[in-house]
Amino acid sequence: MAIIKPFKAIRPDKKYADKVISLPYDVMNREEAASMADGNPYSFLHICRSEIDMPEQENPYDTCVYERAKANIAQNLEDGIFVQEEKPVLYLYKQVMDGRAQVGIVGCVAVDDYMNNVIKKHEFTRVEKELDRIHHFDICNANTEPVFLTYRDNKKIRSLVEGWISRHDPLYEIKTADGIEHVLWTVNEQKTIQALTEIFGEIPALYIADGHHRSASACKVGLKRREENPDYTGEEEFNFFMAVLFPDNDLKIFDYNRVVKDLNGSSAEQFLKQVEKAGFEVGKMGQAVYRPEKKHIFGMYLEDTWYKVTAKPEIIPDHVIDSLDVSILQNHLLGPILGIKDPRTDKRIDFVGGIRGLEELERRVRTDMTVAFAVHPVDISDLLAVSDNDMVMPPKSTWFEPKLGSGLFMHRL
């Protein structure tokens, strides 16, 4: 059963919170991070992407980069930009995007729950990305950014959360430049904290929505600290890592679309015939953007024209992974026709998050790609089913919005 515990968060002083908050470290490159933080010495990018405060490094993972992040945290604490809670608390974190709200609980979850698969995964991780956050967390002595978890909606938890929000004023109310509202409440009443932890103690599983590398890295830092402290009791902070837990019914998964460099030696006419032969119905839609209206239907943009591409029943298997639209597209079109054998490594394919809109697919085809595929979004129930079966989704299957704001809370190890 799931463990969630309060913690003594390091967070911005109220008057700096709107200046500190940033996007997560992994949604931009160095140049974009530097541009976003330009003129704002308080931005959390000076911590989660501390290389922007240094001359460009030949090795962006050099120890000096993480030492700079550690020094920036210490300086912000000394200057009163950051403060630390005197007692362990939980938080409620509400995000509003385009009128849709999601409310999560901010607390710490257990390294052991990650290891024992109470915290379930649906993606593979890459070693180099793990090592980056391992060094960052370890040297900073903190989980600097939370993991995005979900759980099956629970009436008792929702009642407690809504009741607390109705009775208390928020700690922060921030609207960022992208139009997202971030509202945070402190839950500092022991009775409510205990009630929430007891209910989560009855929940059999939590699910990683976003943050597989942060989760794996936090776990490995915890295990490293255990080796360094063989007399550990299990109660030390390094046995836990920071997360925001949202009910599944609050969440929205956006489409994660594909663009491909070429037609693998075929002409457009030959390619369309190959797609039909592979088990798809192809209908010409014209120049107006076509968005797939349901599962097993794809939008395809080729030579300034949109097509409706529908998978025939005979190529839709009764299998939790292979029946996903991203799998059908890969297994019956991208792989056998376009020669994209490994989408993780093939340089001829790129991925476009649905938040950018289908017009971005058109732009890419007109500039550096030849064909684009719009994919219907994965349903949250698919993600939970894959995780429950201890399976792994194809790469670039899910895109969650809004992204968690970084800098609103840190967990000292």
C-alpha positions as CSV (number, residue, x, y, z in Angstrom):
1,M,0.0,0.0,0.0
2,A,1.2,3.5,-0.8
3,I,3.1,5.7,1.7
4,I,2.8,9.5,1.5
5,K,4.4,11.7,4.2
6,P,4.7,15.4,5.0
7,F,8.1,17.1,4.8
8,K,9.8,20.3,5.7
9,A,9.8,21.9,2.3
10,I,12.2,24.5,1.1
11,R,10.1,27.0,-0.8
12,P,10.1,30.6,-2.0
13,D,9.2,33.4,0.4
14,K,5.7,34.5,-0.7
15,K,6.9,37.7,-2.3
16,Y,9.3,35.9,-4.6
17,A,7.2,32.9,-5.7
18,D,6.0,34.4,-9.0
19,K,9.6,35.2,-9.9
20,V,11.0,31.9,-8.8
21,I,8.6,29.5,-10.6
22,S,9.9,28.0,-13.9
23,L,9.1,25.3,-16.3
24,P,10.7,21.9,-15.5
25,Y,14.4,21.3,-16.4
26,D,13.7,18.8,-19.2
27,V,11.4,20.8,-21.5
28,M,14.0,23.1,-22.8
29,N,17.7,23.2,-23.9
30,R,20.5,25.3,-22.5
31,E,19.9,28.3,-24.8
32,E,16.1,28.3,-24.2
33,A,16.7,28.1,-20.4
34,A,19.2,31.0,-20.5
35,S,16.7,33.1,-22.5
36,M,13.8,32.3,-20.1
37,A,15.9,33.3,-17.1
38,D,17.4,36.4,-18.7
39,G,16.9,39.4,-16.4
40,N,15.4,37.3,-13.6
41,P,18.0,36.3,-11.0
42,Y,15.3,34.6,-8.9
43,S,14.3,32.1,-11.6
44,F,14.5,28.5,-10.5
45,L,16.3,27.8,-13.8
46,H,19.4,29.0,-12.0
47,I,19.1,25.8,-9.9
48,C,17.5,23.2,-12.1
49,R,19.6,24.3,-15.2
50,S,22.5,25.9,-13.3
51,E,24.8,25.6,-16.4
52,I,23.2,28.9,-17.6
53,D,25.2,30.7,-14.9
54,M,28.5,29.3,-16.2
55,P,30.6,29.5,-19.4
56,E,29.4,26.8,-21.8
57,Q,30.8,23.5,-20.6
58,E,32.3,20.9,-22.9
59,N,30.7,18.4,-20.6
60,P,27.3,19.7,-19.5
61,Y,27.3,17.1,-16.7
62,D,30.5,18.2,-15.1
63,T,30.5,18.2,-11.3
64,C,30.9,22.0,-11.3
65,V,27.5,22.4,-12.8
66,Y,25.8,20.7,-9.9
67,E,28.0,22.4,-7.4
68,R,26.8,25.7,-8.8
69,A,23.2,24.6,-8.3
70,K,24.0,23.7,-4.7
71,A,25.6,27.1,-4.1
72,N,22.6,28.9,-5.7
73,I,20.3,27.1,-3.3
74,A,22.4,28.1,-0.3
75,Q,22.6,31.7,-1.5
76,N,18.8,31.9,-1.9
77,L,18.3,30.6,1.6
78,E,20.8,33.0,3.0
79,D,19.2,35.9,1.2
80,G,15.7,35.0,2.4
81,I,14.4,34.2,-1.1
82,F,13.9,30.7,0.0
83,V,12.6,29.6,3.4
84,Q,12.2,26.2,5.0
85,E,9.1,25.0,6.9
86,E,9.6,24.5,10.6
87,K,7.4,21.4,10.7
88,P,6.5,18.7,8.2
89,V,3.5,19.7,6.0
90,L,1.7,18.6,2.9
91,Y,0.5,21.0,0.2
92,L,-2.4,21.1,-2.2
93,Y,-1.4,22.3,-5.6
94,K,-4.1,23.4,-8.1
95,Q,-3.3,24.1,-11.7
96,V,-5.8,25.7,-14.1
97,M,-5.2,25.6,-17.9
98,D,-7.9,26.7,-20.4
99,G,-10.5,26.5,-17.7
100,R,-9.7,22.9,-16.7
101,A,-8.4,22.4,-13.1
102,Q,-6.3,19.6,-11.6
103,V,-5.6,19.5,-7.9
104,G,-2.7,17.4,-6.5
105,I,-1.3,16.6,-3.1
106,V,2.4,17.5,-2.6
107,G,4.3,15.2,-0.3
108,C,7.0,12.6,-0.2
109,V,6.7,9.0,-1.4
110,A,8.9,6.0,-0.4
111,V,11.9,4.7,-2.2
112,D,10.8,1.2,-1.2
113,D,7.4,1.7,-2.9
114,Y,9.3,2.5,-6.1
115,M,11.5,-0.6,-5.7
116,N,8.5,-2.8,-4.8
117,N,6.4,-1.6,-7.7
118,V,3.7,0.1,-5.6
119,I,4.8,3.1,-7.6
120,K,4.2,1.7,-11.1
121,K,6.1,2.7,-14.3
122,H,5.2,2.7,-18.0
123,E,8.5,3.9,-19.6
124,F,12.1,2.8,-19.9
125,T,14.7,5.3,-18.7
126,R,18.1,6.2,-20.2
127,V,21.2,5.9,-18.2
128,E,22.7,9.3,-19.1
129,K,19.5,11.1,-18.1
130,E,19.3,9.2,-14.8
131,L,23.0,10.1,-14.0
132,D,22.3,13.8,-14.6
133,R,19.6,13.9,-11.9
134,I,21.4,11.5,-9.6
135,H,24.3,13.9,-9.5
136,H,22.0,16.9,-9.2
137,F,20.0,15.5,-6.3
138,D,23.0,14.1,-4.5
139,I,25.2,17.2,-4.7
140,C,22.3,19.6,-4.0
141,N,21.3,17.3,-1.1
142,A,17.7,17.7,-2.2
143,N,15.0,16.6,-4.6
144,T,14.8,19.9,-6.4
145,E,11.8,19.0,-8.6
146,P,8.8,16.7,-7.9
147,V,7.7,13.7,-9.8
148,F,4.2,13.8,-11.3
149,L,2.2,10.8,-10.0
150,T,-1.5,9.8,-10.4
151,Y,-3.8,7.5,-8.6
152,R,-7.4,6.2,-9.2
153,D,-9.8,8.9,-8.0
154,N,-10.9,8.4,-4.4
155,K,-14.0,10.1,-2.9
156,K,-12.5,10.3,0.6
157,I,-9.4,12.1,-0.6
158,R,-11.3,14.4,-2.9
159,S,-13.6,15.3,0.0
160,L,-10.7,16.2,2.3
161,V,-9.0,18.2,-0.4
162,E,-12.0,20.2,-1.4
163,G,-12.9,20.8,2.3
164,W,-9.5,22.1,3.0
165,I,-9.5,24.4,0.0
166,S,-12.9,25.8,0.9
167,R,-11.8,26.7,4.5
168,H,-8.3,28.1,3.9
169,D,-6.6,30.9,1.9
170,P,-3.9,29.9,-0.5
171,L,-0.2,30.4,0.2
172,Y,0.6,31.3,-3.5
173,E,-1.6,32.4,-6.4
174,I,0.5,32.7,-9.5
175,K,-0.3,33.1,-13.2
176,T,2.7,32.4,-15.4
177,A,3.4,33.8,-18.8
178,D,1.9,30.8,-20.6
179,G,-1.5,31.5,-18.9
180,I,-1.3,28.6,-16.4
181,E,-2.6,29.3,-12.9
182,H,-0.7,27.8,-10.0
183,V,-2.3,27.9,-6.6
184,L,-0.8,26.4,-3.5
185,W,-2.3,25.7,0.0
186,T,-0.3,24.5,3.0
187,V,-1.9,21.6,4.9
188,N,-0.4,22.0,8.4
189,E,-3.1,20.4,10.5
190,Q,-2.0,17.1,11.9
191,K,-5.5,15.6,11.9
192,T,-5.9,16.3,8.1
193,I,-2.4,15.1,7.4
194,Q,-3.0,11.9,9.2
195,A,-6.3,11.3,7.5
196,L,-4.7,11.7,4.1
197,T,-1.8,9.4,4.9
198,E,-4.1,6.8,6.2
199,I,-6.3,6.8,3.1
200,F,-3.3,6.5,0.9
201,G,-2.2,3.6,3.0
202,E,-5.2,1.8,1.7
203,I,-4.4,2.5,-2.0
204,P,-2.6,-0.4,-3.7
205,A,-0.8,1.6,-6.4
206,L,0.5,5.0,-7.5
207,Y,1.4,5.6,-11.2
208,I,4.1,7.7,-12.7
209,A,2.5,10.1,-15.2
210,D,5.6,12.2,-15.9
211,G,9.0,12.0,-14.4
212,H,10.4,8.5,-14.8
213,H,14.0,9.7,-14.8
214,R,13.5,11.9,-11.7
215,S,11.9,8.9,-9.9
216,A,14.7,6.5,-10.9
217,S,17.3,9.0,-10.0
218,A,15.7,9.8,-6.6
219,C,15.5,6.2,-5.8
220,K,19.2,5.5,-6.7
221,V,20.3,8.5,-4.5
222,G,18.3,7.0,-1.7
223,L,20.0,3.7,-2.1
224,K,23.4,5.4,-2.3
225,R,22.7,7.1,1.0
226,R,21.7,3.8,2.6
227,E,25.1,2.4,1.6
228,E,26.8,5.4,3.1
229,N,24.7,5.1,6.3
230,P,24.5,1.3,7.0
231,D,22.8,2.0,10.3
232,Y,19.9,3.8,8.6
233,T,16.5,3.3,10.2
234,G,14.3,3.9,7.1
235,E,12.9,7.1,8.6
236,E,15.7,9.4,7.2
237,E,14.6,11.8,4.5
238,F,16.8,10.1,1.9
239,N,14.4,7.2,2.0
240,F,11.7,9.3,0.4
241,F,11.4,11.6,-2.6
242,M,9.1,14.5,-3.5
243,A,6.0,14.0,-5.7
244,V,2.7,15.7,-6.6
245,L,-0.2,13.2,-6.7
246,F,-3.2,13.9,-8.9
247,P,-6.4,11.9,-9.2
248,D,-6.6,10.3,-12.6
249,N,-10.0,11.9,-13.4
250,D,-8.4,15.4,-13.3
251,L,-5.7,14.7,-15.9
252,K,-5.6,15.2,-19.6
253,I,-3.2,13.5,-21.9
254,F,-2.4,15.3,-25.1
255,D,-1.5,13.7,-28.5
256,Y,2.1,13.0,-29.2
257,N,2.6,13.2,-32.9
258,R,5.2,12.0,-35.4
259,V,7.1,13.6,-38.3
260,V,9.3,11.7,-40.7
261,K,12.1,13.0,-42.9
262,D,11.4,11.0,-46.1
263,L,9.3,8.3,-47.6
264,N,12.0,5.7,-47.6
265,G,12.6,5.8,-51.3
266,S,9.0,5.8,-52.4
267,S,7.1,8.5,-54.3
268,A,4.0,9.9,-52.6
269,E,1.7,7.8,-54.9
270,Q,3.6,4.6,-54.1
271,F,3.6,5.4,-50.4
272,L,-0.2,5.9,-50.3
273,K,-0.7,2.5,-52.0
274,Q,1.6,0.9,-49.5
275,V,-0.4,2.4,-46.6
276,E,-3.6,0.9,-48.0
277,K,-2.0,-2.4,-48.6
278,A,-0.7,-2.5,-45.0
279,G,-4.3,-2.5,-43.6
280,F,-5.4,1.1,-43.5
281,E,-8.3,2.9,-45.3
282,V,-7.0,6.2,-46.7
283,G,-9.3,9.1,-47.4
284,K,-8.3,12.5,-48.8
285,M,-9.5,15.4,-46.6
286,G,-8.0,18.4,-48.4
287,Q,-5.9,21.3,-47.0
288,A,-8.0,22.0,-43.8
289,V,-6.3,20.6,-40.7
290,Y,-7.7,17.1,-39.9
291,R,-7.6,16.0,-36.2
292,P,-8.4,12.3,-35.5
293,E,-11.7,12.1,-33.7
294,K,-11.3,8.7,-32.0
295,K,-8.9,5.8,-31.5
296,H,-7.5,3.9,-34.4
297,I,-7.8,6.8,-36.7
298,F,-4.8,9.0,-37.8
299,G,-4.4,12.3,-39.5
300,M,-1.6,12.3,-42.1
301,Y,-0.2,15.4,-43.8
302,L,1.7,14.8,-47.1
303,E,2.3,17.2,-50.0
304,D,0.1,20.0,-48.5
305,T,-2.8,17.6,-48.1
306,W,-4.4,16.0,-45.1
307,Y,-5.6,12.4,-45.2
308,K,-7.8,10.4,-42.8
309,V,-6.0,7.1,-42.2
310,T,-8.2,4.4,-40.4
311,A,-6.8,1.2,-39.1
312,K,-8.9,-1.8,-40.3
313,P,-10.1,-4.2,-37.6
314,E,-7.7,-7.0,-38.8
315,I,-4.6,-5.0,-37.7
316,I,-6.0,-4.0,-34.3
317,P,-4.9,-6.7,-31.9
318,D,-6.5,-7.6,-28.6
319,H,-3.4,-6.6,-26.6
320,V,-2.9,-3.8,-24.0
321,I,0.2,-2.5,-25.8
322,D,-0.1,-3.5,-29.4
323,S,-3.7,-2.0,-29.6
324,L,-2.4,1.5,-28.7
325,D,-2.5,3.8,-31.7
326,V,1.2,4.6,-31.3
327,S,1.9,0.9,-31.6
328,I,-0.4,0.3,-34.6
329,L,1.3,3.2,-36.4
330,Q,4.8,1.9,-35.5
331,N,4.1,-1.8,-36.2
332,H,2.2,-1.4,-39.5
333,L,3.4,1.8,-41.1
334,L,6.5,3.5,-39.6
335,G,8.4,0.3,-39.3
336,P,7.6,-1.8,-42.3
337,I,6.9,1.0,-44.8
338,L,9.1,3.9,-43.7
339,G,11.9,1.8,-42.2
340,I,11.8,3.4,-38.7
341,K,12.9,0.3,-36.8
342,D,13.8,2.0,-33.5
343,P,12.0,5.3,-33.0
344,R,14.1,5.9,-29.9
345,T,17.3,6.2,-31.9
346,D,16.4,6.8,-35.6
347,K,17.3,10.3,-36.7
348,R,14.7,10.3,-39.5
349,I,11.8,10.6,-37.1
350,D,10.9,13.4,-34.6
351,F,8.1,13.9,-32.1
352,V,5.8,16.9,-31.6
353,G,3.8,17.4,-28.5
354,G,0.1,18.1,-29.1
355,I,0.3,21.3,-27.1
356,R,2.0,22.8,-30.2
357,G,-1.0,22.2,-32.4
358,L,-1.4,20.4,-35.7
359,E,-0.2,23.5,-37.5
360,E,3.2,22.7,-36.2
361,L,3.1,19.4,-38.1
362,E,2.3,21.4,-41.3
363,R,5.2,23.7,-40.6
364,R,7.7,20.8,-40.1
365,V,6.6,19.1,-43.3
366,R,7.1,22.4,-45.2
367,T,10.5,22.9,-43.7
368,D,12.5,19.8,-42.8
369,M,10.2,16.8,-43.0
370,T,8.1,15.0,-45.6
371,V,5.2,13.4,-43.9
372,A,3.4,13.9,-40.5
373,F,1.1,11.8,-38.5
374,A,-1.5,13.1,-36.0
375,V,-2.3,10.5,-33.3
376,H,-5.4,10.4,-31.1
377,P,-4.3,10.9,-27.5
378,V,-3.7,7.9,-25.2
379,D,-6.4,7.6,-22.6
380,I,-5.4,7.7,-18.9
381,S,-7.1,4.3,-18.5
382,D,-4.6,2.9,-21.1
383,L,-1.7,4.2,-19.1
384,L,-3.0,2.6,-15.9
385,A,-3.7,-0.7,-17.7
386,V,-0.2,-0.8,-19.1
387,S,1.3,0.0,-15.7
388,D,-0.8,-2.6,-13.9
389,N,0.4,-5.3,-16.3
390,D,4.0,-4.2,-15.7
391,M,4.4,-3.3,-19.4
392,V,6.2,-0.5,-21.1
393,M,4.6,2.0,-23.5
394,P,6.2,2.8,-26.8
395,P,8.4,5.9,-26.7
396,K,6.7,9.3,-26.8
397,S,3.2,8.0,-26.1
398,T,2.0,10.5,-23.6
399,W,2.2,14.3,-23.3
400,F,0.7,15.8,-20.1
401,E,-0.2,19.4,-19.7
402,P,0.0,21.6,-17.8
403,K,3.6,20.9,-16.7
404,L,4.3,21.1,-13.0
405,G,5.9,24.4,-11.9
406,S,9.4,24.0,-10.7
407,G,10.8,25.9,-7.7
408,L,7.7,26.0,-5.5
409,F,9.0,23.3,-3.2
410,M,12.2,21.3,-2.6
411,H,12.8,18.3,-0.4
412,R,16.1,18.3,1.6
413,L,17.6,14.8,1.9
